[in-house]
Amino acid sequence: MRIGDIAAAIGKGLVAGAAGTVVMTGSQMLAQGLLGEESSDAPVQAVEKVAGVEPKGEKEKERVNYATHFVYGTAWGVPRGLLGLTGIPSAVATAALFAGVQGSAMTIMPALDIAPPPTEWDARELAVDAFHHVVYAVTVGLVFGFLDRRSAQARER
């Protein structure tokens, strides 16, 4: 394995992570409409606590919220890209990504006092959260697999 292989895996992972974030965001928006829920401002709350960012006004708060959400989701594509170098089956890599993303969501927000611990979530909250993370992980896995196959085909030419 060469450094170029690692860089390519990271790049494909970032693209896949961005695609997964777009699809998951659509899933969240659809669910919010169907369930009559407000959109989450957890990303902006997290960045306010961790980085000390203080958005001025609702428009800026919304921009920071979405930017944080997209950067975070895109960055999670990197581990998926690196898992692609290990030779483990794609389904296993996707399951590992889901476990990482879901585990992170269930620990980071409570640790920052932005959300209660998952033991205090009701069954619907747990199911909806897990569903969105499954949508994300599967999308990332599919996009990464597509990109990886395309780059393998290009190398063969």
N, C-alpha and C positions, 0 to 999 in steps of 0.2 A: 504494500500500500504506500502510495506516494502522497505528498502534501497536496497535490492537485486533486487527488481523490477525496481528501477530507474537505477541501474548499468546495468542490463540486457538490458533495453531500450536504454541506451547510447551506449552500446557495439553493439547492433544490428543496431543502427543508424550509427555508425562509419563504420561498414561493408557495409551497404547500401550506405552511402555517398561515400565510395571508389569505389564501383561498378558503381554508377552514374557518378563519375568523369571519370572513364575509358570509359564508353559508350559515354559520352559527348565529351571527347577528340577525340574519333573516329569520331563522328559526325562533330566536328570542322575540323578535318584533311580532311575528305571527302569534306566538303563544300569549304575549302580553295583550294583544287585541282580543283573542279568544277568551282569555281568562279575566279580562278587565283589570289588568295590573299596570302599574306605572313602570317605566324603564328604570333600571338600576343606576344609581349614582355611586356604586361601590368603587369603581375604578378611580374616580376623581377623589373620593375620600381616602383611598389608599395612597395615592400619589401626594395628597396633601400631608398625610402623616409621615410617609417615608422620605419624601424629597423636600417637604416644606413649601411646596408650590401653593400659592393662594390665588386662584382665579378671581378676577374682578367681574362680577355680574353673572347673570344666568347664561348668556351666550358663550362667554369664555369658559364657564364651568362645563357647559355641554361639549365644547370643542376639546377641552382637556380630558373629559370623560371618555369620549370616543377615541381620541388619540391614544390614551393609555390602554384602552381595551384592544385596539388594533396592534399596538406595539407588543403588548403582552402576548396576544394570540399568535402573532407572527413569530415572536421569539421562541415559542413552544415548538415551532417547526424544526428548530435546530436539533433537539434530541432525537426527533423522528428521523432526520437526515442521517445523524450519526449511527442510529440503530440500523439503518440501511447498509452500513458498512460491515456489520457483524455477521451477515449471512443468515440471521434468524428469519424465519418465515414472516412475510408481511403481516399476516393476521396477528402474530405474536407481538410484533413491533407496534401495531395499532393498539392492541390491548394494553401494552406497557405504556403507551402514550396516554390512553384514556386513564389508566390508574394514576399516572403522574399528575395530569391536569385535574382530575376529580379530587385526588388527595390534596393537591395544592389549594383548590377552591375551598375545601372543607377545613383547612387549617389556617391559611393566611388571613382571611377576613375575620375569623374569631380571634386570632392572635392580635390583630390590630384593633379589636373592639368595634368592628364595623358591622359584624353580624354575630348572632348567637352561635354557639357550637352546634354541630349537626345533631347532637343528641336532643336538642330542643326544636328541631325542624319537624314539621308534620310530614306525613307520608307523601302528600302531593308536592311539597317543596323539594323533598329528596328526589322524587321521581322526575320532576321537571328539570331540576339541575342536572341530574345524571343524563337525561335524554339529550339536553343541549351539548353536554360534553361528549356523548356518543356521536352525535351529528358532527361535531368538530373533529374528533379523532378519526372517524371513518373518512371524512372528506380529506383530511390531511394525508391519510394512508393511501387513498385512491389517487390523489394528485401527485404525491411523491412517487408512487409506483409508475404512473404514466410518464413522469419526467425521467425517472430512472431507466425505464425501457427505451425511451427516445434517445437518451444519451448513449445507451449501450448499442443501439442500432447505428448511431452516428459513428461510434468508434469502429464498428465492423466494416464501414465503407472505406 
